[in-house]
Amino acid sequence: MARPLDHAKRAELLHGVVEYIAANGLAELSLRPLAAALGTSSRMLIYYFDTKEELLVQALATQRPDIGALFADVDDATALRARLTAFFDSSTSGDGSTSVRVLLQVLGAACAPDSPYAGYAVEAIGAFVTSLSAALRRIGTVDDPEAVATLLISGLRGVIQDRLITGDIERTTRAARRSIEQNIR
């Protein structure tokens, strides 16, 4: 009889995976070094998660904010601009930047043909577009909420990536604020 999963240990492993990938990157991710860094074995990681890809997808799922809730109560342009600005700020500092750093690597990997991360990437982007589009519809100031949501999400993702690569906080902050101000009136 298989022993039951230790859910506390599983949650600890998922958190550690995000930290490890943020520090070491996704491109050369191998289970043995990952397991060693987490204080376990590659066999145990497979026991908990079946595959390396599933391990990563589940780790990212624990880090993704509840996007539906992020914009659910927003009903005016000022509040939406403030919420997007706060989201940008939290995504570029502290724990937020760790999970965003990993998410950006996964989104890049999802572009490859037959990527095991494609489904996760489509779901993550879709959830953000749907939620932000709904908020834009509620405030009623844009003609094409889905297109504006896509511009904002893709633009902010690019600015976040720019900041993580270049470290230029001042310029990227200005760019993010300008994008938000120009797209939400």
N, C-alpha and C positions, 0 to 999 in steps of 0.2 A: 504494500500500500504506500503510495506516495505521501510524503509529509506535506502538510499544508503550508502555503506561502506565509512568510513572516511579512505582514504588510508594512510594519514600521521599518524593517530592513529594506524593503523594496522602495519605500519613499526616500529613505536615506541614500540609496544607490542612485535614484533618479536625480536627486539634487546634485550629487557628486558628479554625475555624467555631464551635466550642464557646465559646472565649474571646470571640469577637465577639458571639455571641448573649447570653452572660451579661452583657456590658457594654452592649449596645444593644437587646436585646429581640427577640422573635420576631414580634410583631404587624406591624411595618412592614419586615420583612426584604426587602431587594431585592438582587438579584445584583450590580449595578454597585458600590454602596458596599461590599458584602462583599468582592468581588473586589479592589477598590482597597485595602482594609485588609489583605488577604492578599498583596498584591503581585503579583496576577495579573489576568487578564481574566475577564469573565463567560463568554466563549466557552470558555475553558479549564476553568472550573468545570463547564460543561455537558459538555465532552469527558470529564472524569473521572467525572461523576456522573449524567448524563442530565437530571435535573430538580432544581429547588431543594429539593423535598420529599425526594427520594432522598438528596441531599447531607446534609440535616439528619438523616435517619434513620441514615445510615451514620456520621455524626459522633457521634451519641448511642450507637450500638452500640459504638464504641471506648471510651466512657466508662463503660459499664455494668459493674459488678463481676460476677464469676462468682457469681451468687446460689446456684446449686446447691452450689458449694464452700463458700459462707459458712456454711451450717448442716449440711453433710454429716457432720461428725464430732461433732456435739452430741448427747449422749445423757442429759443431766440438766438440770433446771430452772435450776440455778445457772449452768451454762455457757451456756444459751440466753439467760438474762437478760443475762449479761455480753456475749455476742456482739451482741445487739440494741442494748445501750447503746453499745458500741464503734461499731456501724454508724451509730447516730444521731449520735454525736460526730464521726465522720469525714465525715458528710453535711452537717454544719453548719459546717465549718471548712476552710480551705485549698482545694486543688483539688477536694475533694469537694463543697464548697458551689457551686463553679462549675458542675459538671456537674448537680447537683441543681437549681440555679436554672434551667438550660435544660430539664431534664426536666419540671419543674413547668409551664413554659410550653407544652411540647408536650402534656402531659396535658390542660391546659386547652383547647388548640386541638383536641385529639382529640374533645372533646365536641360539636363542631359537626357538623351533618349532612354526610355524605359527606366527612369529613375525610381528607386523605391520610395523617394520622398515626394513625388509628384502629387499624390493624393493629399498628403498633409499640407503642402504648399497651396494647392487649390482651395482647400477648406479654410485655411488661415486667411488668405486674401479675400475669399468670398464672404467670410464672416465680417471682416472689417468693412468691405464695400457695402454690404447689406445694411449694417448698423449705421454707418455714416450717411448712406443714401436716405435712410428713414428719417434721420435727424434733419438733413437738408430739406426733405419734403415738408417736414413739420414747420420749419421756419419760412418756407415758401419764397426764398429770394433767388433761387437759381432755376434756369430753364431745364437743365438736364442733370438731375441729382446724381445719377450713376457715373456720368462722365466727370463731374466735379469731384465726387468721392474718389474716383480712380486717380485723377490728377493729384489730389491731396495725399492720398496714401502712397502712391508711387513716388511723388516728389519728396515727401518727408522721409520715406525709406532711403532714397538716394542721398539726402542731406545727412541723415544719421550715419550712413555708410561713409560718407565723406569725412564726417567728424571723427569717426572711429579710426579711419585710416590716417588722416592728416593731423588730428589733434587740434585743429583750428576752431576753437570754441566761439570766438567772437563772430567770425564770418559766417559760420554755419547757423548760429543763433539768429543772426540777421536774415539769412536766407529762409529759414523756417518761418520766422514771424512774417516776413513779406509774403510768402506763399499762402499762409493762412489768411492774412488780411486781404489779399487780392482775390482769393477764391470764395471767401464767405463775407458777404456784404449785408 
